[in-house]
Amino acid sequence: MEVRGYLEMALKCLGYSVELAQDGDEVLSCLQSSRSDIAAVLLDIMMPNRDGIDTLREIRRIHPGLPVIIVSGASSTLNVVTAMKTGATDFLCKPVAHDELRKAVTRALEIRGAEFVPPSRTTAPATRTFVGRNVRMKEIQALVGQIGWSEAPVLIQGETGTGKEVIARELHAQSPRGNKLFLKLNCAALPSELVESELFGYERGAFTGAFQKKAGMFEMADGGTMLLDEIGDMDVRLQAKLLQVLQDHEFQRIGGKETIKVDVRVMAATHRDLEQAIADRTFREDLYYRLNVINLVLPPLRERAEDIVPMAEFLIKKHAVAGIPTPIMSTELKHAMMMYHWPGNVRELENWVRKFLVLQDADLLARELHAKATRKSLRPATHGEVQAAPAAQSGEAPILEQVTQAKHLAETDVILAALNSTRWNRKQAAALLKIDYKALLYKMKKLGVEDKPVRYAAASHVPTKAVMTATGG
């Protein structure tokens, strides 16, 4: 019941209307009575009367094209394989994160070819792909404009969170295939046998649990574009089969004999060094040269510091909620953002912006970023890292001074965490920290922790009918 209630609330916040069912029989009854109104189903494996897998089989019999996302508290490989082979569109593990739920529903509706867009979002301005003034990003922007129209394979490389998928979608949008389907498969998210069945599909009876024929992503994306995300994690055996499809534009489903011809523009993305992977014999050299016709290397955010503040301002506008005052970034916060190294790149920056919109406390976030940047500068840089803070102008600080500074930073983090968890009730925070109330006040004054409570905000959207959810609890 709690899971079902959470999913209902989360989906309504995303703009969808929701119908609830308490077991598999009720799901099937609802689909039979209002089949045309349901755009996707979230199905728990563990339900009374009829379990999720059995319900999924029946859904596939009466409604083969309906996206079904399986939700389970047991994330074993066996559960994932069973669900996907039975015809599930996606698989989510409890507890379900809000962002993962959003991505799974969006992905399911895209695969169906009938994406539902909530009315509250239809009038939003189009998201810009490129924000800022960095020279390298402007070069990439110009290159995207030049190659968008072509059919050439594109390999996009860069650290996690730099926006590889965003670039791929922009290339697709600017191509003649822009009005066709864009599908993405994360090669690192599934076992290799499931990656193969997702890409190429399978015939009925191809393996245990293959109760009916299933089209693969190559087949569904015919005429459109497909992004193979984290291609560097694909199994070597599967790489050979992929290479054949790229060369001949044809393949066979698993367990099938029919040759299927397709016209799909393939893009690939990875954060790995593929040339090193070739040397390690974990990536095929011939596949690398087949994919690497056009290569785009996205710089990490720390190497485009001039773009951090403009991008943050853009993301604030993007995530601002109507009716809620939009906070202003202080000079101190902007400085802290420039000094921080952003290991999670644009994705981490976007999460910080969303946090800023909720807390609406520029000083608090500036202190946290300064603390993170200082901790980073106190430890040796690992291979491939770039220090965010400038080196000392004249010699290194004594070891004792560094230890003392680190101790103060750790104390500040602990006190801030306690204060935030108690909404800045200092007596409750002192009790939580198991120290005297006056001792806490002394520490706050000594460490410069201001007495400023955190403010909270919430948002909601106008619902549109789209999703049914059924869970066992």
Helices and strands as residue ranges (DSSP letters): H 2-13, E 16-21, H 24-34, G 35-37, E 40-44, H 52-62, E 68-72, H 77-86, E 90-93, H 98-112, H 119-122, H 135-147, E 154-157, H 164-173, E 182-186, H 192-200, E 201-202, E 214-215, H 217-220, E 225-229, G 231-233, H 236-248, E 250-252, E 259-261, E 265-270, H 274-279, H 285-291, E 294-297, G 301-303, G 305-307, H 308-319, H 331-339, H 345-359, H 362-378, H 399-421, H 426-433, H 437-447, E 464-470
